[in-house]
Amino acid sequence: MTTHLNPETWSLIRVALHVGFFFAAAYLLRSIFNALHATELRHLPRAKWSVRVPIILLTLLFTGILVYQATWQLIGASRPQFIAFMQLHDRRELNPAHRIQRGRILDHRGEVLAYSEEILGEVYRLYPDGPAFTHVVGYSHPWFGASGMESVATVRLNGGAPDGLGDWGTLGRQIVTQDKRPRGQDLRLTLDAELQRMAFGLLEGRQGAIVILRPVDGAIRTLVSAPSYDPNRITPALFQDSAPGAALLNRATQGLYPPGSTFKILLAASALEQGFSGTLECPADGFTTSPRYRKIRDHEYYTARKSGSVWRGQGRLDLATAFARSSNVFFAQLGVRFGHDVFYAMTDRMQFNRRIILHETPYGAWSMRTGEIPRLDPSDRYGLAQMSIGQGAALVTPAHMALIAGAVANRGLAVRPRLIETDEPAPLAYFMSSSVAERLSAMLRQVVLGGTGRGIETPRLAIAGKTGTAENPHGSAHSWFVGFAPADRPQLAVAVLVEHGGYGSATAAPMARDLLLRAIDLGLIE
């Protein structure tokens, strides 16, 4: 039977608690003050053993309790038996986590992605689509805490922070007396639920990430990371999995990967900024900065060798042709020719080695990692050549590559990515000039029309983009596609990464095309 306290009784109890706490604190402070001013402690009479022994025993007992509690709660919390024990024996009637009706989380059309439901007198958090939205929506759990938007926007979802003692009193009274359960505010995201589900389905059984955003205002329509997990069924085992394929890792915003040939977008932008208009010889034998190092070659060389034929090389190439053919030999030479300073000026301008805030409140923030580019010794020309083709020490995140594609599509301006519909669009930085962005857009379109991305050309939509096949030491190459559509009036930018997916033109690029075509059906591209 639940006891209900009227407002007057609750106010009296609260005042009594405040007064009691005040006197207890005052007594403690006075005791500390007296101890600090006892300057002649050595002359004080020593306590008798009849007094000292109980004090020592009580101190040891109290310390033992603290150690036991800390061990059980802090270390044992990660063990299944701890959770099982708590679920079996925790019979507290007043668990605030089961008393608050948190607000719903919605997609940009109003489809429900997370909601609270009362079951047998307690409120539980439910997620209709389970794993498809986990790395954005997150989870809210009474034992495991919260993640994703459930964590970052927890104050809003819980109804907002109380403004004063009166609000705190009302909130506490509602929880204790259950007269009126607190209800939170809804949170509308920029995600499109249909496109998100499709992207998650394309990555089923794979590891990878897909990010789709609007270049003009940074609204993220799709942010998928695979593998994922079901937020409706959180278990301790989920947090013990530290393997590279662990489902907890948000590969879209936190996963670092070699970008492969998609990194040539940056080199091409830098070359255009530098006014490069020449040609470079690209022989079949490849390029290296020293006989001590392995030669950098184009993929046609390896294809010919595998088939037993002879390939005579690319010959002399200009920037646009080398970009469409994705010539490693050309871009390795180009990076070395411009040097370290020009290379790092370009990566700094495009926000490498930083974190970009997606949403921030006084109670927490959610950010995305950008790519990581180490500062090489100026004498390391071969390392620079490797990074210039997206290999070696160069690493990027899928979200960062989508942002770079969005900047090209938006006349050079990168808009800060956002996931909450009510967040105002905000410029982040100019990654390149508008004239460079315009010329680079035309080059990206040519990649799809007649270059390495020609397999995804479709009459329904003019797609511009760059394929990438990134070598890695742990198996098959990673598959990339980075681009935007429509090419002449971009409305969506996309980055697709499939771990160990092989050629970008064969795996990632078709996924990007299918998603962009679906976006037309959903009204996201007009």
ABEGO torsion letter per residue (X at the ends): XBBBBBAAAAAAAAAAAAAAAAAAAAAAAAAAAAAAABABAAABBBBBAAAAAAAAAAAAAAAAAAAAAAAAAAAAAABAAAAAAAAAABABABBAAAABBBBBBBBAAGBBABBBBBBGGBBBBBBAAEAAAAAAAEBBBAAAEBBEAAAAAAAAAAGEBBABAAAAAAAAAAAAAGABBBBBBBBBBABBAAAAAAAAAAABGBBEBBBBBBAAAGBBABBBBOBBBBAABBBAAAAABABAABAABBAAAABBBBAEAAAAAAAAAAAAAAGBABBBBBBAAEBBABAABBBBBBAAAAAAAAAGBBBAEAEBBBAAAAAAAGBAAAAAAAAAAAEAAAAAAAAAAAGBGBBBBABBBAAEBBBBBBBBBBBBBAABAAAAAAAAAGBEABBBBAAAAAAAAAAAAAGGBBBBBBABAABBBBBABBABBAAAAAAAAAAAAAAAAABAAAAABBAABBBBEBBBBBBBAAEBBBBBBBBBOBAABBABBBBBBBBGAEBAAAAAAAAAAAAAAAAAAAGABX
